[in-house]
C-alpha cells in the first residue's frame, strides 16, 4: 500500500492539528479511520510508518498521525500531549484532561469529513499516545470500535468532567524489558479496565524495551481487522 502520491501527506487545514496521512489508493474512499497517536517528545511522523504495515490488513483504511498540540517542554524539539515535568497524579490528570478534548475534536472533525461513524474508528497510541488513546477512547460517545495501546499505562480517571462511559475493546501490548514505562503497567491497566467492563486483551513481548516490534504490530493488525472489518 502507498499513501497519496506514494508518500505520506501533510494536512493543509490550519484549523487542525498538523498531521500526516496514509490513504487508500486514489479514487477509493476510506471505509475506516485509524488515528495514530505519538508519544512524549515525538510527533506524528514517528508513527506514520506503522500505516503501510497495518494497511496490508486494512487496505481501505485512512491512517492519520497528528502532532500533539503542545511543544515538548523538556527539549527544544518534539511535541507533547501533556507535560510530565511533574508526575504528581493530580498534575498528570489535569494535563490529560486538557489534551483530551483537543484530540476528540480533531477525531470528530475527521470522522465528519470522511463520512464515517465511530464504529469505523480505531485509536492506536504509543507510550504517552497510548495513555491518550485509552483516556479518549473510554470517554467518546459513541465509543470507537477499537483501542490499541503500545507501551503505555492507564492514567487514573479525571474526576470531572468526562468520567469513563464507553467500553470499546482494548488491546494492550508491552515490552517485558521496557525501562521507560514498566511492563507492570499492563496488568494494572488490564485489571482496571476489566473492573469497568471493558473487554481487554494483553500481549507481553519478551525482551522488548520501550518500542513496537513486528510481532506486536501483527497482533495489533489482527485485532483491528477483527473489530473494524477487513
SULKAHU-V947989 format. One line per field, one symbol per residue. phi: phi as a letter, one per 40 degrees, with the letter a starting at -180 (. if undefined). psi: psi as a letter, one per 30 degrees, with the letter a starting at -180 (. if undefined). A space follows every 10 residues. Layout:
# SULKAHU-V947989
phi = ???
psi = ???
This chain:
# SULKAHU-V947989
phi = .bcdfgbdbc cbcccccdab bbbcddgbcc babbccbccc gbadccbccc cdcccccbcb ccbbbccccb cccbacagba cacbcbbddc cccccccccd cccccccccc dccbgbcdcb bbbbbbfccc ccccccccbc bccccabbbc fbaccddcca cgcdbbbccb bbbaccbcbb bdcccccccd ccccccgccb bbbcccgccc abbccccccc ccccccbbgc
psi = klakgglkkk kgjfflkklk ljlllkfjkk flkjkjjlak galeffffff eeeefefifg kkkkjlklfk kkgglglllk elkgekgkee eeeeefeeee eeeeeeeeee eeeghklffg kkkjlkceee eeeeeeeffk jlllflkkjk haljkkkkek lhlkflikkk kkkkkegkge jkfffefeee eeeefggkkk kkjkjkgkbi lkleeeeeee eeeeeeffl.
